[in-house]
Amino acid sequence: MEKEILINESMGESRIAIIEDGTLVEVYIEKQDQQRMVGNIYKGKVENVLPGMQAAFVDIGYDINAFLPFSEIENPAYLMDSDDADDDSPKNKSKRRSGRKSNDNVNVDLKTGQSIFVQVIKEAFAGKGPRVTTEVAIPGRLLVLVPNSKYIGISKKIWDKYERRRLKKLVSSLKDKEAGIIVRTVAEGKSEDLIKNDLQNLEKNWQNLLKSSDQKKDVALVYEDLETASSVIRDLFTPDISKITIDSKKLFKKISNYLEDVSPNMASRLEHYKSKKPLFENKGIENEIDKLLRPKVWLKSGAYLIIEKTEAMVVVDVNSGRFVGKKNHEENSLKINLEASKEVARQLRLRDLSGLVVIDFIDMKNESNRKKIYYELRKELKKDRAKVAVSPISDFGLLEMTRQRIRLSLLDSMSDECPTCKGAGRIMSRETLITRIDHWLRRYKSKNRKLKLKLELHPEIADFMKNNKKALRGLMWQNFTYITVEANPKILRDEFKFLDSKNNGKVIEHVSIERK
C-alpha cells in the first residue's frame, strides 16, 4: 500500500491529508487561533472528588474543569486499594484496571485543593471539559516516556521476535529504573545511538517539566505538545509513507530540521511544493473535503449513504439509490452492503466521527450474508488508528459500533453553529471561508494580472474582514492584489463574490456552496 501525506498552510488554518493508494482516508484541520489540548500536561488542582461518579474534577486553567475518571488514575501513589501498587507491569496494570471496572467503590487518595499532574487525552466537546489522565506520557519520534511507570512496552506492529528482544534489551540498559518506556513502531531497525538520543531528549523534556512546575505555584500548563502538523510527522511518518508534500516554506524547514535530528534517512522523502496552483486543488483534495460537509455520500454502484451526526450518536443509512441489479433482491442487497461497509469505514476516518455509531444496512434475510457484512466492516476498520468495537447485525438490520473520540469531528472543526437555526444545521466557519477566498485568489492570479478587485461578503463577515486587518492584508500581500471589501446582505455567510473594480463592477465570480 502506497501512502502519502499532504500538508497545506493557509490563512487561518493548517490542513493535513493522508492518502492511501490514491484515496483520501484522513483529514486533520487545525485553526491557527484555536488551542489544541490533547497531549498537553498541566499542573492542576483537584476541585471535587465524587466517589459516586467514580471521578474527580480538576482545574487546569480552562473554562470548564477537566474530567478525571478513577479508571485513569494509573499511578499507584493515588490508589488506596491496590495490593500490587509497587509492580507496574502491563499484566498487573491490566489487573488493576479490570478490578476497578468491576468494583463500584474504588477509593483514591485525592483531596480537594491537591496539586496533581494530568495529561489531556480528549478535547473538550459539547460543553464538557477535557478528559485527563494521571499517567502522563511524553512522546518522541522513536519512544514514549512514561515517568510514573516502570514497564517496557513494544509496539505490536513490530512482528519480528528477535527485533523485539533486541529493542527490549537495549531500552532496559538505557532507561531510568523509575520510568517506563514504550517503543514505537518506527524504532524498528534503528541504531542504539538514535534510540539513546531520543530517550535523552525525552528525559530532558521531563526534567524541564518538573522545573517549570516548581516555579509555578498555581494551575499552569507545564508541557505543550507539538502542533498538529508536527505531531502528524512524529506519529505517522513511518517507513511505509512514500512522500510528504508541504506547501509552506517555513514549516518545510522546521520539519526538515526535525527529521535530520531523529530520522535522517527519512528526510529525502520530504518535498516542498512550489507551484502557484494550491496544493489541495492540484491533488484533487479540495473537492473531496467539500463533500465531507454534505450528509449524502454516493457509491460507485449508484447506491448512497446518508450520514447524520447528532448529540447522542452518528446514524448511517444505506440506500440502493440508482443501483439496478440483475440478480435477486438478496444478492443485490449483499453487493450494496459490502460496498457500503468499505465506504462507511473510510468515512468514519475521514470525518473523524466517534462515539456510538448505528448503521442501517439494507435488509437481508440470510444470516450468512449478515455475517459477511459484519466481517467485511471489521476488516476495513483494522486500518483505523482509533479504537473501535463492533457488534453483529441485529434482527432489525442495524449494526452498532463505537469509535474512540479524541478530537472534534471534521464537521465541528470546519463549521460554526448557525445563528439562525441555533445548531440545527451547520455553516462554514469564517476561517474556512477565508481559506477558500485565498485559494480562489491564487487560482485567479495564476491566469490574470488584475491589481484591484472588489470582494462582496455577508455583512457580518465583511465587518470581520474590515476589523481584522491582519487577515485582509495577508490576502492582499500573498496575492499581490488590492482588495476592497463591501457588505452585501443578499450574500449568505458562507458565500463570496468578486467583482472587477474598473469594469463597472462586473461580476468575476460568485462562489456559493452546494447544499444538496
C-alpha atoms as one frame of an Amber mdcrd trajectory, in Angstrom:
protein
   0.000   0.000   0.000   1.383   3.386  -1.054   0.848   6.188   1.470   1.357
   9.929   1.088   0.894  12.934   3.399  -0.018  16.413   2.140   0.265  19.477
   4.396  -1.290  22.821   3.483  -0.975  26.067   5.426  -3.370  28.878   4.546
  -4.860  31.969   6.123  -6.448  30.793   9.354  -5.943  27.039   9.011  -3.425
  24.233   8.769  -4.673  21.118   6.956  -3.180  17.636   6.702  -4.413  14.992
   4.266  -3.389  11.317   4.345  -3.716   9.363   1.095  -3.609   5.580   0.713
  -3.312   4.152  -2.809  -4.581   7.418  -4.285  -7.621   7.600  -1.975  -8.108
  10.242   0.727  -8.577   8.451   4.082  -7.836  11.031   6.821  -8.002  14.809
   7.162  -6.819  16.945  10.079  -7.694  20.629  10.367  -6.276  22.982  12.969
  -7.354  26.596  13.261  -4.404  28.848  13.984  -6.269  30.707  16.726  -7.664
  27.551  18.326  -5.920  25.968  21.312  -5.077  22.295  20.821  -5.067  20.450
  24.126  -4.566  16.707  23.536  -1.115  15.694  24.761  -0.646  18.803  26.925
   0.379  18.245  30.563  -0.945  20.553  33.287  -0.213  21.177  36.907  -3.804
  21.081  38.059  -5.732  21.439  41.280  -8.401  18.961  42.380 -11.714  20.816
  42.677 -14.091  17.968  43.523 -13.777  14.261  44.299 -17.026  12.398  43.611
 -16.899   8.704  44.591 -20.490   8.293  43.427 -19.416   9.222  39.888 -16.091
   7.415  40.258 -14.433  10.587  39.030 -12.840  13.846  40.054 -12.873  17.314
  38.512  -9.549  19.105  38.097  -8.914  22.792  37.478  -6.326  23.121  34.682
  -6.948  26.784  33.865  -9.585  26.007  31.246 -13.104  27.500  31.160 -14.533
  24.143  32.281 -12.859  21.827  34.807 -11.223  18.708  33.374 -12.845  15.309
  33.962 -10.639  12.689  35.645 -12.237   9.200  35.885 -10.818   6.970  38.604
 -10.039   4.478  35.818  -7.466   6.972  34.526  -5.615   7.181  37.839  -2.866
   4.731  36.920  -0.178   5.976  39.268  -0.309   3.634  42.311   0.518   6.579
  44.562  -3.080   7.743  44.157  -4.662   4.298  44.740  -5.536   3.128  48.241
  -6.839  -0.353  47.466  -4.098  -1.712  45.203  -2.289  -4.769  46.559   0.284
  -4.695  43.765   0.949  -0.965  43.755   4.717  -1.456  43.519   4.504  -3.532
  40.380   3.586  -1.537  37.253   3.954  -4.323  34.748   1.368  -4.352  31.955
  -0.060  -7.542  33.448  -0.704  -6.018  36.841  -1.892  -2.752  35.298  -4.478
  -4.779  33.448  -5.493  -6.497  36.673  -5.998  -3.200  38.444  -7.902  -1.750
  35.516 -10.239  -4.724  35.241 -10.626  -4.788  39.004 -11.790  -1.221  39.052
 -14.307  -1.844  36.323 -15.992  -4.499  38.408 -15.746  -2.560  41.676 -18.158
   0.328  42.162 -16.410   1.622  45.280 -12.788   2.291  44.411 -11.134   4.657
  46.862  -8.496   7.102  45.712  -6.175   9.256  47.739  -7.262  12.545  46.207
  -8.299  15.592  48.187  -9.873  18.897  47.242  -7.193  21.533  46.656  -4.475
  18.926  45.970  -1.964  19.675  43.186  -1.675  16.931  40.589  -0.103  16.320
  37.173  -2.672  15.458  34.479  -2.470  15.000  30.718  -5.306  15.704  28.288
  -6.424  12.616  26.340  -9.663  14.008  24.852 -10.538  17.510  23.735 -13.369
  19.460  25.321 -16.599  18.733  23.482 -20.250  19.838  23.539 -19.979  21.823
  26.762 -17.950  19.102  28.515 -14.460  19.735  29.804 -11.402  17.873  28.510
 -10.781  14.324  29.730  -7.474  13.794  31.529  -5.304  11.033  32.986  -2.659
  10.938  35.713  -0.498   8.557  33.684   1.368  11.262  31.825   3.392  10.256
  28.786   5.864  12.292  26.734   6.050  11.069  23.123   9.170  11.171  20.993
   9.885  10.011  17.478  11.044   6.515  18.487   9.993   6.183  22.140   7.358
   7.295  24.616   8.478   8.135  28.157   6.021   7.207  30.926   7.552   8.693
  34.117   5.087   7.173  36.602   5.528   3.582  35.437   8.369   1.077  35.286
   7.422  -1.286  32.461   8.782  -1.596  28.911   6.249  -1.858  26.119   6.981
  -2.788  22.498   4.673  -1.809  19.631   2.502  -4.720  18.490   3.251  -3.775
  14.887   6.860  -4.923  15.344   6.426  -8.588  14.494   9.990  -9.901  14.431
  10.653 -11.599  17.792  14.410 -11.071  17.542  13.958  -7.350  16.893  11.522
  -7.114  19.815  14.056  -8.847  22.016  16.844  -6.519  20.833  14.814  -3.383
  21.467  13.701  -4.512  24.905  17.260  -5.356  25.945  18.548  -2.050  24.570
  15.903   0.088  26.264  16.323  -1.813  29.547  20.004  -0.877  29.628  19.318
   2.791  28.852  16.214   3.748  30.810  15.886   5.036  34.341  14.598   2.381
  36.755  11.834   4.729  37.914  10.435   5.369  34.445   8.582   3.331  31.849
   9.269   3.238  28.123   7.068   2.378  25.152   8.959   1.546  21.951   7.160
   2.877  18.868   6.837   1.138  15.508   9.324   3.486  13.781  12.053   2.314
  16.204  12.281  -0.994  14.343  15.778  -1.423  12.926  17.051   1.852  14.423
  20.551   2.059  15.862  21.425   2.326  19.539  22.660   5.906  19.067  19.355
   7.108  17.596  17.311   5.419  20.327  19.630   6.732  23.025  19.405  10.257
  21.627  15.592  10.125  21.545  15.467   8.879  25.149  17.816  11.623  26.329
  15.606  14.261  24.714  12.528  12.807  26.424  14.239  12.742  29.817  15.363
  16.332  29.280  11.775  17.350  28.499  10.588  15.646  31.699  13.189  17.440
  33.819  12.222  20.757  32.218   8.597  19.967  33.035   9.447  19.401  36.704
  11.455  22.637  36.873   8.633  24.553  35.239   6.166  23.070  37.712   8.310
  24.023  40.720   8.441  27.617  39.533   4.665  27.851  39.258   2.575  27.691
  42.408  -0.824  27.885  40.761  -2.542  25.934  37.981  -0.413  26.049  34.838
   0.487  24.409  31.540   3.854  22.715  32.132   4.271  20.781  28.866   2.801
  21.660  25.480   2.623  19.007  22.791   3.516  19.729  19.173   1.035  21.431
  16.871  -0.978  19.149  14.590   1.347  19.215  11.561   4.479  18.387  13.562
   2.705  15.743  15.661   1.474  14.025  12.477   5.080  13.832  11.254   6.222
  12.472  14.611   3.451   9.888  14.952   2.547   8.898  11.385   5.729   9.272
   9.331   6.510   5.578   9.228   8.677   3.764   6.630   5.585   2.932   4.554
   4.992   6.652   3.866   6.478   7.272   0.415   6.336  11.082   0.411   5.338
  14.144   2.436   4.487  17.278   0.473   4.385  20.663   2.261   3.415  23.983
   0.666   4.752  26.176   3.491   8.447  27.090   3.254   8.660  27.830   6.986
   7.046  24.533   8.004   9.136  22.626   5.444  12.363  23.934   7.008  11.089
  23.195  10.523  10.176  19.578   9.740  13.377  19.076   7.706  15.479  20.095
  10.700  13.425  17.814  12.943  13.895  14.791  10.663  17.622  15.450  10.279
  17.909  15.005  14.052  15.656  11.993  14.607  15.428  10.162  11.251  17.998
  11.441   8.724  17.275   8.573   6.335  13.639   9.763   6.015  14.436  13.410
   5.239  14.745  12.717   1.499  11.027  11.858   1.353  10.139  15.435   2.256
   9.136  17.675  -0.649   8.483  21.430  -0.760   5.523  22.247  -3.036   6.302
  25.423  -5.034   3.596  25.542  -7.703   1.256  28.579  -7.825  -1.772  26.308
  -8.011  -2.920  25.415  -4.437  -1.635  22.030  -3.286  -5.002  20.552  -2.320
  -6.555  21.858  -5.519  -3.823  20.275  -7.634  -4.155  16.909  -5.873  -7.964
  16.862  -6.016  -8.282  17.025  -2.237 -10.285  20.275  -2.150 -13.313  18.699
  -3.827 -13.105  15.718  -1.501 -13.144  17.980   1.575 -16.164  19.862   0.180
 -18.061  16.572   0.003 -17.335  15.850   3.667 -19.648  18.693   4.704 -22.591
  17.009   2.969 -24.642  14.182   4.511 -25.005  12.270   1.226 -22.148  10.054
   0.007 -22.511   8.405  -3.401 -21.116   4.933  -4.047 -19.720   3.762  -7.387
 -22.630   1.353  -7.884 -25.195   4.178  -7.740 -26.210   3.469  -4.147 -25.590
   6.095  -1.482 -25.120   6.706   2.234 -26.790   9.314   4.432 -24.571  10.231
   7.398 -26.175  12.284  10.161 -24.333  13.358  13.308 -26.493  14.010  16.376
 -25.724  14.807  20.008 -26.252  11.179  21.061 -24.903   9.185  18.120 -23.926
   9.023  14.473 -26.544   7.452  12.198 -25.655   5.956   8.812 -28.401   4.897
   6.400 -27.607   2.718   3.378 -29.852   3.259   0.338 -29.952   1.457  -3.030
 -30.371   4.764  -4.927 -29.766   4.369  -8.677 -28.432   0.818  -8.348 -30.266
  -1.653 -10.572 -29.085  -5.212 -10.184 -29.688  -8.144 -12.497 -29.836 -10.696
  -9.703 -32.390 -11.321  -6.972 -33.039  -8.900  -4.119 -30.904 -10.733  -1.537
 -27.825 -10.761  -3.800 -28.355  -7.127  -4.780 -28.601  -6.139  -1.118 -25.415
  -8.077  -0.302 -23.483  -6.331  -3.081 -24.604  -2.858  -1.969 -23.967  -3.583
   1.718 -20.450  -4.890   1.038 -19.614  -1.728  -0.907 -21.226   0.389   1.811
 -19.161  -1.328   4.550 -15.897  -0.230   2.928 -17.116   3.330   2.425 -18.557
   3.629   5.953 -15.186   2.649   7.455 -13.469   5.248   5.236 -15.991   7.982
   6.043 -15.642   7.425   9.800 -11.884   8.044   9.475 -12.300  10.959   7.063
 -14.929  12.790   9.098 -13.380  11.670  12.415 -16.790  10.595  13.682 -16.809
   8.987  17.121 -18.955   7.752  19.959 -21.900   5.468  19.226 -22.427   4.728
  15.527 -25.567   2.953  14.240 -25.583   1.682  10.645 -28.861   0.757   8.957
 -27.930  -1.678   6.209 -30.369  -2.821   3.531 -32.368  -5.746   4.921 -31.067
  -9.252   4.262 -32.805 -12.457   5.309 -29.812 -14.779   5.017 -27.824 -14.933
   8.266 -24.617 -15.894   6.426 -24.889 -12.703   4.342 -25.232 -10.631   7.508
 -22.040 -12.213   8.828 -20.238 -11.343   5.584 -21.134  -7.678   6.104 -20.022
  -7.810   9.744 -16.625  -9.340   8.928 -16.099  -7.021   5.947 -16.660  -3.958
   8.147 -14.328  -5.303  10.827 -11.635  -5.939   8.213 -11.858  -2.352   6.911
 -11.860  -0.887  10.425  -8.482  -2.513  11.125  -6.966   0.303   9.035  -8.306
   2.817  11.560  -5.882   4.003  14.267  -8.787   4.848  16.597 -10.099   2.080
  18.865 -13.364   0.554  17.662 -15.788  -2.067  18.938 -18.348  -3.659  16.598
 -21.469  -5.717  17.331 -23.070  -8.155  14.841 -26.054  -7.037  12.777 -29.286
  -7.304  14.765 -32.559  -8.847  13.636 -33.675  -5.356  12.677 -30.768  -4.963
  10.243 -28.916  -2.498  12.480 -25.233  -2.682  13.318 -23.968  -0.876  16.410
 -20.358   0.137  16.954 -18.311   2.621  18.959 -15.317   4.618  17.831 -12.814
   6.317  20.110 -13.270  10.079  20.493 -10.072  12.121  20.823 -10.725  15.386
  18.977 -13.559  17.292  17.344 -15.100  15.797  14.235 -14.176  17.316  10.886
 -17.650  18.864  10.636 -17.222  20.594  14.007 -13.728  21.778  13.041 -14.850
  23.286   9.736 -18.147  24.840  10.754 -19.793  27.055  13.361 -23.201  26.953
  14.948 -25.737  28.641  12.684 -27.053  31.850  14.302 -30.389  31.352  12.558
 -31.187  27.723  13.315 -29.207  27.675  16.613 -27.399  24.421  15.968 -29.970
  22.504  13.963 -27.671  22.903  10.969 -24.106  23.980  10.291 -22.458  26.717
   8.273 -18.898  27.233   7.178 -16.583  28.901   9.713 -15.016  32.290   8.975
 -11.530  30.748   8.929 -12.522  28.150   6.344 -14.237  30.847   4.239 -11.051
  32.978   4.275  -9.063  29.893   3.228 -11.448  29.413   0.266 -11.108  33.064
  -0.717  -7.320  32.720  -0.588  -7.392  29.608  -2.800  -9.719  31.304  -5.305
  -7.376  34.310  -5.498  -4.362  32.053  -6.112  -6.130  30.285  -8.982  -7.358
  33.591 -10.438  -3.992  35.357 -10.173  -2.192  32.466 -11.876  -4.151  33.365
 -15.058  -4.951  37.086 -14.614  -2.927  40.166 -13.711  -5.634  42.464 -12.298
  -4.298  44.506  -9.378  -7.631  45.728  -7.954 -10.660  43.646  -7.031 -13.872
  44.191  -5.083 -14.938  41.499  -2.618 -18.587  41.302  -1.517 -19.415  39.375
   1.653 -22.261  38.884   4.095 -22.401  41.985   6.365 -21.192  40.057   9.408
 -18.213  38.582   7.537 -17.478  41.930   5.860 -17.291  43.637   9.269 -14.959
  40.909  10.496 -12.648  41.353   7.491 -12.595  45.144   7.853 -11.796  44.932
  11.567  -9.299  42.103  11.119  -6.594  43.978   9.252  -4.160  41.063   9.511
  -6.409  38.691   7.522  -7.202  41.246   4.814  -3.606  42.428   4.456  -2.463
  38.800   4.316  -4.810  38.092   1.402  -3.626  41.182  -0.470   0.058  40.671
   0.219   0.160  36.975  -0.681  -1.783  37.520  -3.901  -0.356  40.938  -4.866
  -3.836  42.440  -5.226  -5.601  45.416  -3.653  -8.993  44.264  -2.325 -11.940
  46.471  -1.379 -14.391  44.730   0.967 -18.092  45.598   0.787 -21.130  44.213
   2.606 -23.924  42.594   0.609 -26.982  41.446   2.624 -28.112  39.228  -0.267
 -24.997  37.037   0.092 -25.077  34.164   2.590 -22.470  33.846   5.371 -20.541
  31.081   3.587 -20.520  32.713   0.114 -18.397  35.397  -1.524 -18.461  37.421
  -4.763 -15.528  39.009  -6.603 -16.095  41.965  -8.925 -13.886  43.932 -11.326
 -13.182  47.328  -9.694 -12.573  49.043 -13.055 -15.026  47.366 -15.441 -18.260
  48.871 -13.980 -18.232  46.366 -11.145 -18.607  43.365 -13.466 -19.020  40.131
 -11.509 -15.975  37.912 -11.960 -17.275  35.017  -9.899 -19.937  34.314  -7.270
 -18.828  31.341  -5.151 -21.560  29.503  -3.282 -21.808  26.131  -1.558 -23.794
  23.254  -2.997 -26.416  22.451  -0.370 -27.938  19.258  -1.703
